[in-house]
Structure formats: C-alpha cells, structure tokens
Amino acid sequence: MKDSGLVRIKLVICHIKNNGIFDELENIQSSVTIHKDIVQDLITTLKESPNSWKLFYPLLFSILDAILVSQRHEGKLNVDDFSNHGRVEKMKKRSKSDKKIEVDIFQYVYYKTLEQADILFKNKPFKLPSEQVEFGRNSIQHGRYDPSNYTYKQFAQLVVFISTLCIYNK
C-alpha cells in the first residue's frame, strides 16, 4: 500500500475513534451556502442515532456536487451546471497547470483532492451484479451500489474528503 493510503487510513481511524467526524461535519456546515440546515440535521441525527450514517451517502454526494459547482463558479450556485467526470477532470487539469502546485502544498492538496473527486465521478458500469458495482457518485445516486457494502470507514472517508474540499471554497 502506498504511503498516502496508509496516511488516509490512519486519519480516518483517528476521526472515528475521537468523534472527529462531527468536527468535519461542522467544518462542512460552516463552508457551504445552501446546505447549512441539512448538514445540521445530519449532525443532529448522527448524534441521536449513531447507526444512521448509512442513510447519508446520497446527501453527501449532493453536497459534494454543490461544492464543486460553487468552486467552478466563484461561489455561485445559481448556474446551469452540475458535476460530472469531464468537469472535474477540467478542474483537475487547471489546478495541475498552475505552476504553484510544485511549490505550494495548499495547491498540491487541492489537486490531489480533485484527483479523488475525479475517481468518484467516473462512470462505472451498472450491468454488473449489485455486489460488484463499484463505489462512486453515480452508483450511489442511481441506486446501483449495494447498501450492504457500506462501511463506516467509507462514510468517514467521504466526510473527511468533503471537509478537505471545503477548505478551498471562496
């Protein structure tokens, strides 16, 4: 396993053990524009019913889409746009072409975060048996990913990923 994979796993385990997931959700809440009430409802529900995390995958992908659109349009959401693989790929290329990526850790982390977003937004085949459909935005939003495959670790990773992306909101 690559070093970055080990670091990610250690970060997620730390967040799970220390209830840091709520810190990450509060960071998301403070960074988004139109989803503040929904994120607060998510936090409240998780505190009252800790096993309810499985219900929030579609919501997290909706928030992720809104954040990416907002970042592409300088904080605006009232645009005729949505996130998909091609648009995330363009964001990633624009970020990589920025010469600061070689010397600025902030830009480098943004690029790596967009790389992960690109993976989550890539189209993956639906014609497989449900237990073989890969985790991603489309498989979750279109109901093709088998919910019995959800894990809390995966949920925490998605929350930390979105929280990291929020750092780059304008």
Short mmCIF file of the C-alpha atoms (twelve columns), coordinates in Angstrom:
data_MODEL
# 
_entry.id   MODEL 
# 
loop_
_atom_site.group_PDB 
_atom_site.id 
_atom_site.type_symbol 
_atom_site.label_atom_id 
_atom_site.label_alt_id 
_atom_site.label_comp_id 
_atom_site.label_asym_id 
_atom_site.label_seq_id 
_atom_site.Cartn_x 
_atom_site.Cartn_y 
_atom_site.Cartn_z 
_atom_site.pdbx_PDB_model_num 
ATOM 1   C CA . MET A 1   0.000   0.000  0.000   1 
ATOM 2   C CA . LYS A 2   1.267   3.487  -0.837  1 
ATOM 3   C CA . ASP A 3   2.208   5.872  1.974   1 
ATOM 4   C CA . SER A 4   -0.679  8.200  1.098   1 
ATOM 5   C CA . GLY A 5   -3.092  5.279  1.516   1 
ATOM 6   C CA . LEU A 6   -1.706  4.489  4.961   1 
ATOM 7   C CA . VAL A 7   -1.960  8.140  5.992   1 
ATOM 8   C CA . ARG A 8   -5.594  8.265  4.822   1 
ATOM 9   C CA . ILE A 9   -6.461  5.125  6.751   1 
ATOM 10  C CA . LYS A 10  -4.780  6.429  9.920   1 
ATOM 11  C CA . LEU A 11  -6.611  9.749  9.612   1 
ATOM 12  C CA . VAL A 12  -9.962  8.021  9.212   1 
ATOM 13  C CA . ILE A 13  -9.338  5.712  12.173  1 
ATOM 14  C CA . CYS A 14  -8.338  8.721  14.280  1 
ATOM 15  C CA . HIS A 15  -11.540 10.535 13.320  1 
ATOM 16  C CA . ILE A 16  -13.700 7.527  14.041  1 
ATOM 17  C CA . LYS A 17  -12.145 6.963  17.473  1 
ATOM 18  C CA . ASN A 18  -12.140 10.607 18.543  1 
ATOM 19  C CA . ASN A 19  -15.572 11.625 17.276  1 
ATOM 20  C CA . GLY A 20  -13.748 13.960 14.909  1 
ATOM 21  C CA . ILE A 21  -16.413 13.178 12.353  1 
ATOM 22  C CA . PHE A 22  -18.562 15.853 13.993  1 
ATOM 23  C CA . ASP A 23  -15.746 18.395 13.681  1 
ATOM 24  C CA . GLU A 24  -15.512 17.585 9.989   1 
ATOM 25  C CA . LEU A 25  -19.279 17.886 9.540   1 
ATOM 26  C CA . GLU A 26  -19.264 21.231 11.356  1 
ATOM 27  C CA . ASN A 27  -16.495 22.396 9.014   1 
ATOM 28  C CA . ILE A 28  -18.655 21.405 6.049   1 
ATOM 29  C CA . GLN A 29  -21.637 23.195 7.562   1 
ATOM 30  C CA . SER A 30  -19.699 26.413 8.053   1 
ATOM 31  C CA . SER A 31  -18.319 26.250 4.494   1 
ATOM 32  C CA . VAL A 32  -21.443 25.611 2.425   1 
ATOM 33  C CA . THR A 33  -24.042 28.150 1.427   1 
ATOM 34  C CA . ILE A 34  -27.409 26.492 0.873   1 
ATOM 35  C CA . HIS A 35  -26.959 23.217 2.755   1 
ATOM 36  C CA . LYS A 36  -26.331 24.535 6.294   1 
ATOM 37  C CA . ASP A 37  -29.675 23.361 7.723   1 
ATOM 38  C CA . ILE A 38  -29.397 19.958 6.085   1 
ATOM 39  C CA . VAL A 39  -25.876 19.414 7.408   1 
ATOM 40  C CA . GLN A 40  -27.093 20.435 10.880  1 
ATOM 41  C CA . ASP A 41  -29.893 17.864 10.572  1 
ATOM 42  C CA . LEU A 42  -27.292 15.267 9.578   1 
ATOM 43  C CA . ILE A 43  -25.176 16.124 12.662  1 
ATOM 44  C CA . THR A 44  -28.208 16.028 14.968  1 
ATOM 45  C CA . THR A 45  -29.429 12.725 13.535  1 
ATOM 46  C CA . LEU A 46  -25.997 11.100 13.843  1 
ATOM 47  C CA . LYS A 47  -25.700 12.215 17.459  1 
ATOM 48  C CA . GLU A 48  -29.164 10.881 18.308  1 
ATOM 49  C CA . SER A 49  -28.870 7.737  16.196  1 
ATOM 50  C CA . PRO A 50  -25.205 6.846  15.581  1 
ATOM 51  C CA . ASN A 51  -26.071 3.969  13.228  1 
ATOM 52  C CA . SER A 52  -27.968 6.249  10.833  1 
ATOM 53  C CA . TRP A 53  -24.799 7.103  8.874   1 
ATOM 54  C CA . LYS A 54  -25.811 4.701  6.068   1 
ATOM 55  C CA . LEU A 55  -28.699 6.982  5.151   1 
ATOM 56  C CA . PHE A 56  -26.467 9.922  4.279   1 
ATOM 57  C CA . TYR A 57  -24.427 8.743  1.297   1 
ATOM 58  C CA . PRO A 58  -26.738 10.341 -1.326  1 
ATOM 59  C CA . LEU A 59  -26.863 13.577 0.678   1 
ATOM 60  C CA . LEU A 60  -23.068 13.736 0.905   1 
ATOM 61  C CA . PHE A 61  -22.753 13.301 -2.858  1 
ATOM 62  C CA . SER A 62  -25.296 16.112 -3.387  1 
ATOM 63  C CA . ILE A 63  -23.262 18.366 -1.121  1 
ATOM 64  C CA . LEU A 64  -20.085 17.350 -2.963  1 
ATOM 65  C CA . ASP A 65  -21.694 18.302 -6.277  1 
ATOM 66  C CA . ALA A 66  -22.764 21.694 -4.905  1 
ATOM 67  C CA . ILE A 67  -19.259 22.395 -3.573  1 
ATOM 68  C CA . LEU A 68  -17.611 21.543 -6.892  1 
ATOM 69  C CA . VAL A 69  -20.095 23.694 -8.853  1 
ATOM 70  C CA . SER A 70  -19.568 26.559 -6.420  1 
ATOM 71  C CA . GLN A 71  -15.788 26.298 -6.788  1 
ATOM 72  C CA . ARG A 72  -16.059 26.348 -10.580 1 
ATOM 73  C CA . HIS A 73  -18.277 29.452 -10.492 1 
ATOM 74  C CA . GLU A 74  -16.615 31.579 -7.811  1 
ATOM 75  C CA . GLY A 75  -19.089 30.740 -5.070  1 
ATOM 76  C CA . LYS A 76  -22.255 30.866 -7.182  1 
ATOM 77  C CA . LEU A 77  -24.751 28.037 -7.326  1 
ATOM 78  C CA . ASN A 78  -27.444 29.692 -9.437  1 
ATOM 79  C CA . VAL A 79  -25.879 28.414 -12.644 1 
ATOM 80  C CA . ASP A 80  -26.949 25.765 -15.130 1 
ATOM 81  C CA . ASP A 81  -24.148 23.378 -14.205 1 
ATOM 82  C CA . PHE A 82  -23.560 20.133 -12.382 1 
ATOM 83  C CA . SER A 83  -20.546 17.988 -11.599 1 
ATOM 84  C CA . ASN A 84  -19.526 15.069 -13.718 1 
ATOM 85  C CA . HIS A 85  -16.302 13.315 -14.645 1 
ATOM 86  C CA . GLY A 86  -15.494 15.697 -17.527 1 
ATOM 87  C CA . ARG A 87  -15.982 18.852 -15.475 1 
ATOM 88  C CA . VAL A 88  -13.990 17.532 -12.524 1 
ATOM 89  C CA . GLU A 89  -11.254 16.450 -14.959 1 
ATOM 90  C CA . LYS A 90  -11.070 20.044 -16.283 1 
ATOM 91  C CA . MET A 91  -10.799 21.409 -12.736 1 
ATOM 92  C CA . LYS A 92  -8.022  18.922 -12.041 1 
ATOM 93  C CA . LYS A 93  -6.111  19.878 -15.215 1 
ATOM 94  C CA . ARG A 94  -6.476  23.602 -14.451 1 
ATOM 95  C CA . SER A 95  -5.178  23.024 -10.936 1 
ATOM 96  C CA . LYS A 96  -2.230  20.963 -12.186 1 
ATOM 97  C CA . SER A 97  -1.290  23.562 -14.809 1 
ATOM 98  C CA . ASP A 98  -0.946  26.137 -12.040 1 
ATOM 99  C CA . LYS A 99  2.815   26.434 -11.522 1 
ATOM 100 C CA . LYS A 100 2.282   26.882 -7.775  1 
ATOM 101 C CA . ILE A 101 1.437   23.185 -7.446  1 
ATOM 102 C CA . GLU A 102 5.146   22.355 -7.423  1 
ATOM 103 C CA . VAL A 103 5.969   24.664 -4.503  1 
ATOM 104 C CA . ASP A 104 2.677   25.276 -2.707  1 
ATOM 105 C CA . ILE A 105 1.439   22.405 -0.521  1 
ATOM 106 C CA . PHE A 106 -2.019  24.042 -0.416  1 
ATOM 107 C CA . GLN A 107 -2.325  23.805 -4.223  1 
ATOM 108 C CA . TYR A 108 -0.908  20.279 -4.209  1 
ATOM 109 C CA . VAL A 109 -3.514  19.084 -1.687  1 
ATOM 110 C CA . TYR A 110 -6.267  20.716 -3.762  1 
ATOM 111 C CA . TYR A 111 -5.029  18.892 -6.861  1 
ATOM 112 C CA . LYS A 112 -4.930  15.567 -5.004  1 
ATOM 113 C CA . THR A 113 -8.435  16.200 -3.649  1 
ATOM 114 C CA . LEU A 114 -9.678  16.854 -7.186  1 
ATOM 115 C CA . GLU A 115 -7.999  13.616 -8.295  1 
ATOM 116 C CA . GLN A 116 -10.109 11.755 -5.741  1 
ATOM 117 C CA . ALA A 117 -13.246 13.632 -6.842  1 
ATOM 118 C CA . ASP A 118 -12.477 12.602 -10.412 1 
ATOM 119 C CA . ILE A 119 -12.368 8.955  -9.333  1 
ATOM 120 C CA . LEU A 120 -15.703 9.296  -7.507  1 
ATOM 121 C CA . PHE A 121 -17.373 10.907 -10.547 1 
ATOM 122 C CA . LYS A 122 -16.107 8.484  -13.210 1 
ATOM 123 C CA . ASN A 123 -18.826 6.422  -14.805 1 
ATOM 124 C CA . LYS A 124 -18.657 2.805  -13.779 1 
ATOM 125 C CA . PRO A 125 -20.724 0.016  -15.350 1 
ATOM 126 C CA . PHE A 126 -24.138 -0.747 -13.874 1 
ATOM 127 C CA . LYS A 127 -24.642 -4.030 -15.746 1 
ATOM 128 C CA . LEU A 128 -22.748 -5.974 -13.103 1 
ATOM 129 C CA . PRO A 129 -24.424 -7.822 -10.238 1 
ATOM 130 C CA . SER A 130 -25.126 -5.275 -7.477  1 
ATOM 131 C CA . GLU A 131 -22.429 -6.661 -5.179  1 
ATOM 132 C CA . GLN A 132 -19.817 -5.962 -7.911  1 
ATOM 133 C CA . VAL A 133 -20.828 -2.389 -8.771  1 
ATOM 134 C CA . GLU A 134 -18.038 -0.007 -7.739  1 
ATOM 135 C CA . PHE A 135 -18.474 2.760  -5.187  1 
ATOM 136 C CA . GLY A 136 -18.905 6.183  -6.779  1 
ATOM 137 C CA . ARG A 137 -21.243 9.114  -7.195  1 
ATOM 138 C CA . ASN A 138 -23.321 7.566  -9.988  1 
ATOM 139 C CA . SER A 139 -23.669 4.141  -8.402  1 
ATOM 140 C CA . ILE A 140 -24.857 5.728  -5.131  1 
ATOM 141 C CA . GLN A 141 -27.159 8.369  -6.639  1 
ATOM 142 C CA . HIS A 142 -28.727 5.927  -9.104  1 
ATOM 143 C CA . GLY A 143 -29.250 3.207  -6.507  1 
ATOM 144 C CA . ARG A 144 -26.912 0.651  -8.060  1 
ATOM 145 C CA . TYR A 145 -24.390 0.330  -5.221  1 
ATOM 146 C CA . ASP A 146 -25.341 -2.442 -2.809  1 
ATOM 147 C CA . PRO A 147 -26.008 -0.738 0.570   1 
ATOM 148 C CA . SER A 148 -24.829 -3.859 2.377   1 
ATOM 149 C CA . ASN A 149 -21.338 -2.868 1.189   1 
ATOM 150 C CA . TYR A 150 -21.436 0.475  3.032   1 
ATOM 151 C CA . THR A 151 -18.901 0.782  5.832   1 
ATOM 152 C CA . TYR A 152 -18.500 3.444  8.499   1 
ATOM 153 C CA . LYS A 153 -14.871 3.840  7.454   1 
ATOM 154 C CA . GLN A 154 -16.021 4.611  3.896   1 
ATOM 155 C CA . PHE A 155 -18.587 7.093  5.254   1 
ATOM 156 C CA . ALA A 156 -15.932 8.811  7.399   1 
ATOM 157 C CA . GLN A 157 -13.555 8.994  4.426   1 
ATOM 158 C CA . LEU A 158 -16.253 10.685 2.338   1 
ATOM 159 C CA . VAL A 159 -16.956 13.214 5.102   1 
ATOM 160 C CA . VAL A 160 -13.232 13.988 5.570   1 
ATOM 161 C CA . PHE A 161 -12.830 14.271 1.794   1 
ATOM 162 C CA . ILE A 162 -15.706 16.771 1.509   1 
ATOM 163 C CA . SER A 163 -14.423 18.706 4.514   1 
ATOM 164 C CA . THR A 164 -10.986 18.944 2.868   1 
ATOM 165 C CA . LEU A 165 -12.555 20.214 -0.350  1 
ATOM 166 C CA . CYS A 166 -14.422 22.864 1.667   1 
ATOM 167 C CA . ILE A 167 -11.104 24.447 2.623   1 
ATOM 168 C CA . TYR A 168 -10.902 25.688 -0.964  1 
ATOM 169 C CA . ASN A 169 -14.296 27.413 -1.067  1 
ATOM 170 C CA . LYS A 170 -14.050 31.096 -1.967  1 
# 
